[in-house]
Amino acid sequence: MMMRRLTKFNHTMGFQITHSNRPKKVKPFSCPTNYNDNNDGTNGGSLIPDDVPGYASWLAKHPSALNMFDSITKEAKGKKMVVFLDYDGTLSPIVDDPDKAFMSAEMRKAVSEVAKHFPTSIISGRSREKVTEFVQLSNVYYAGSHGLDIMAPPRAVKACDKKGNEGAFQPAKLFLPEIQKMSKELEDTIREIQGARIEDNKFCISVHYRQVPSKDHELLKEKVKYLVRDRSNFCLTEGKMVLEVRPAIEWNKGDALNYLLDTLGFSNAKDVLPLYIGDDRTDEDAFKVIASRREGFPIIVSSIPKDTIAWLSLRDPSEVLAFLLRLAKWKKSEIHFFK
């Protein structure tokens, strides 16, 4: 029943089945016209009542992954599950100060337990170094800058360059000097706007305005747009109270997911079940990849109705924690049963 519903969903959305998940050659692309997802409704991760207008009907279309857990594990039997996780708003609550988006010790332990049983990747808009600093686990893959900077854990299958040297996979490396220059220019541009913050995510730049007075939001956006307008090699997109400047290449979280599956040797495997949990508009690219496979589970983290390709949902990081703990416990009990 689960796969029939997902098949119907893919047909409705017009997705085509791909016979190979090997990542495409990175090339320029047209910037998205709208990545605006400012109405996050998280209130710093607090629960929102079920009487939010439209939430009940939205939840009927995107049922709780906790309620559907038995169906998920039934589908996973005999298959290789691969876990992908966003960071902000998924493993940690959305906070006013991006430097204080810490994950709890309980969440860290849960992710570590999941990674003991399934290949696990963190795919974040943060720099790879920053998200690694937050997560502090050595048994997961890290993909920073929306997948533009990917590194495998120690002793794992790793990316190699043309000479066979192991290292990080960085498809936008040539853009780095211009990104560094633009970051300094953006600092000067928004310096006088109270509450505005620049976060250098190595291969993308985030301009946070969660602490900017609402009367100055449009001013900040105009200043950033003005600075980026003549740089055709870059895109300006919007997330949750953040503007992001990224290289205009055909590479997103969905491509990162495909690359990681390929690195793990699962690109053409028929028995692989990818599971992706994320809360942001940029996670939709990964949801689309999973939906196109007709195998796997795209899970949106949201406590308000929002347009999404995801089929299942979790309300907030506390439900993500509960789901991950349950997933690790299920796999552990399955292993024990077959011993």
Secondary structure, 3 states (H helix, E strand, C coil): CHHHHHHHHHHHHCCCCCCCCCCCCCCECCCCCCCCCCCCCCHHHCCCCCCCCCHHHHHHHCCECCCCHHHHHHHHCCCEEEEEECCECCCECCCCCHHHCCCCHHHHHHHHHHHHHCCEEEECCCCHHHHHHHHCCCCCEEEEHHHCEEECCCCCCCCECCCCCECCECCCHHHHHHHHHHHHHHHHHHCCCCCCEEEECCCCEEEECCCCCHHHHHHHHHHHHHHHCCCCCEEEEEECCEEEEEECECCCHHHHHHHHHHHCCCCCCCCEEEEEEECCHHHHHHHHHHHHHCCCEEEEECCCCCCCCCCEEECCHHHHHHHHHHHHHHHHHHHHHHC
